[in-house]
Amino acid sequence: MRTVIYNYIRALGLKSVLISNELPYQTNSTDLYLKNKKTIYVDAAQTSQSPVIDTLDGSGAVDEITTVSVYFVNDAKKVLTDYDQTVTQLKGARTAVGTETYSQKLCQVSVTYEEDAMVTQLEFSFRKFITN
């Protein structure tokens, strides 16, 4: 799912921010995206499953949720002039090609501050019902 999100964002051709192929890892206890402002980082997908129906014959179903986080940082004192438009375009990744098999596609946007850095996180979650 990371590839689907990454390819969608890359195809947008955003002018104010770049996209990195690297994961948002830490160096010396500092998140990479804090060091490289105006660069988008797409994290690895996290998947969880919970049982919905279990039967004695081994058939059943699970509810699977896949989550992908996207991060970018800009200077809190000088917000990108097209910040709102950029976030709106990024949110469109929830319906990108490759998400068709999911029944629920959500995007939550949150903003936090690290000193003078404004950290924007988009958390995409995709739900599907899988039968055994």
N, C-alpha and C positions, 0 to 999 in steps of 0.2 A: 504494500500500500504506500510505502514511502516513495517508491518510484513514480506512482501515479500522481501524488501530490507534487513531487519535485518537477516532473515533466510539465505539469499544468502551469506551475509558477514560472518555469523557465520560458515557456511559450508566450507568456504575457508580455515579455519584453519591457519590463518596468524601467522607467527612466531614473527615478530617484534612488533606487536601491539595487544592489547586485544580489545574485544568488550563489551560494557556495555549495559545492558537492560534498563538503566535509560534514561530519556529524557535529553537533554542538557540545563538544567535550570540554573538559577543564584543563588549564595549564597553570600550575602554581596556585591552585585554589581559585582561579579566576575563569569564569565562563568565557569561552572563545568569542561568543557574540558580543560580549562587553568590550573586548579589545578591538573588534572590527565593526564599528558602527556602520549603519546603512548597508549591512549584509544580511541576507536571509539565510537561516539555517533550518533544515528539515531534519527532525530527529527520527530515529528508527521506530518502527511500528511496535506497539505493545498490544498483545492480544489476551483476552480473558474469556473463559467459557463457564457457563453455569447450567446445570441440568434444568430442563423444563419438564420433560416426561421421561420416566424410567419404567421399563416393563420387565417382567421376568424372562421373556424370551430374548432379551438383549436389544430389542428395538427401542427407539426412544428419540429424543430430540434435545438439542442444546441451544442456548442463546449465546452467540459469540459477538463480542464487541472488540473492534480494533481501533486503537487510538494512535494518532500521529500529531506531534506538536511541532509548530513552526514558530521560530523566534526571529525578531530583528530589533535593533536598538537605534535610537537617534538621540541627539542632544535635546534634553528637556527644555533648555533655554531657547532653542531654535528648532521648533518642530518642522518636519517636512511640509512644504507648502501644499503638497498633494497627499498628505497623510491619510485623510478620510477616504479618498479615492483609492489609494493603494490598499488599505485594509479591505475595502469593499471588493476589489478585484481578487485579493487573496482568498476571501471567504468563498468565492465561486468554486474553489477547488473541491468543495464537498460534493459537487455534481459532475466532476471531471469524468472523461472517458476512462472506464475501468472500475467505476463505482456502481455499475448497473445492477449487480447481484445483491446489493445491500438494500434492506427494507427501510432503514432509517439512516439519515445522513445529517449530522449536526456539526456546527462550528461555534465554539465559545471563544470570545475574545476578551483578554484581560490585559491590563496595563499595570506595571509596577515600576518603582523608581529605585535605582542604585546610584546614590549620590546625584550627579547631574545627568544620568542616563535614564531615558524613558524606554523601558523594556516592554515590547508588545509581544504577547504570546497568543497564538491561535491554536486551539486544541480541536482537532477534527475527530469525531467518533462515528464509526460505521457499525451498524448492527445487522446481523443476519441470523436466521433461524436455520439450523442444520439438523437434518434427520439422520439417524444411524442406518 
